[in-house]
Amino acid sequence: MATEQIGDYEIEYSGVHVPESDGWAAWVEIFGPSPNPMHRQPVFPSQHVAVETSFGTEQEAEQAARQIAVDMVEQRHRKSTA
């Protein structure tokens, strides 16, 4: 699972092989700011995103998961500054 820091948010994303299939699924988890630097505050629990899509490779699924996570963080940021 790849991890990336975007502003105050930490995103984790990955491509997960779908059992009994040749496809890959996109998975995302997002953590927000926490008053305790030793504790991550989950704001979006680990789950399958782009559920209607089966990706051909792990890398395709991982990149789709990353883009979805980035979009979610940006949308959350826009709502908090509006």
Stockholm file with secondary structure:
# STOCKHOLM 1.0

chainA/1-82         MATEQIGDYEIEYSGVHVPESDGWAAWVEIFGPSPNPMHRQPVFPSQHVAVETSFGTEQEAEQAARQIAVDMVEQRHRKSTA
#=GR chainA/1-82 SS CEEEEETTEEEEEEEEECTTSSCEEEEEEEEECCSSTTSCEEEEEEEEESTTCCBSSHHHHHHHHHHHHHHHHHHHHHHHHC
#=GC SS_cons        CEEEEETTEEEEEEEEECTTSSCEEEEEEEEECCSSTTSCEEEEEEEEESTTCCBSSHHHHHHHHHHHHHHHHHHHHHHHHC
//
